[in-house]
Amino acid sequence: SGSGAKAVYETLKASGMNVILTFGSDDGLDGIYKNIEIFGQIFGDESKADDLVKDLKSEIKYLGEKTDGADVTEVIITTGLGNVWSADSDGNFVNLGAFDGSGVYVAGSGSTASQFIGNVSEMKNPIEGSSWVPADTDYISTKTADVDVIMVTWGGTTPNADAKAKLIEQMKTTAWANCGAVQEGNIVFVCGKTNSDISRLTPYTVFDALPIMSLYMNPECYKATAGGEALSLDDLPFYIDDSNYEMLKGYTEN
């Protein structure tokens, strides 16, 4: 995907090679479906490809129906947190003292990440735009009091609870202080496999990442055990990583 890939595609094609340019992140769910169809044709198993697409669409439909009518969760999705870009091996943030509220990139409401989550939950993204954009600190300071959750896509070591508490205190000294999610401490770090599945846009995005995104947006629609009590955000860990991924995904089956 992207202009660089298109240039490589044209060059290889001009040399006489058989080349296929697959759909990319900007193509959303339809891109995933079309890529499966393409590879079904390449490998001579279009029937299996059709079945997989049907399964994906069925999963989206199930999650959408599960959360239909739920209270809307207002969420800001970020990629990292500006200067706070990593945690050490013990889960403590590196460079936390340098965080001044700026340099944070957020997903616009028209971005692929936002649209994907919106397909399987009742959520609202207050940030305009079709891609990742730098957060306007004036907007963050004055217009985000109703934000329920900040969801941070995080590529490094999972932060620990003490690090999260210190981060919130640091954020309260910046333009993020008036954000409802900061006031309530509702910051969720999306790490490990789930973060990878959101970033790479494959069938695993639908089967594995989106159920957990749905869970965190509308936890009241799910239960930890079949027949148990409905969940709330306070019942869920503040991070999603490989240690709790299977457990959290299991909640969406209840």
Salt bridges, closest charged atoms under 4 A:
GLU65 OE2 - LYS61 NZ 2.64
GLU74 OE1 - LYS124 NZ 3.94
ASP162 OD2 - LYS166 NZ 3.23
GLU169 OE2 - LYS172 NZ 3.84
ASP197 OD2 - LYS193 NZ 2.64
ASP208 OD2 - LYS193 NZ 2.75
ASP208 OD1 - LYS249 NZ 2.71
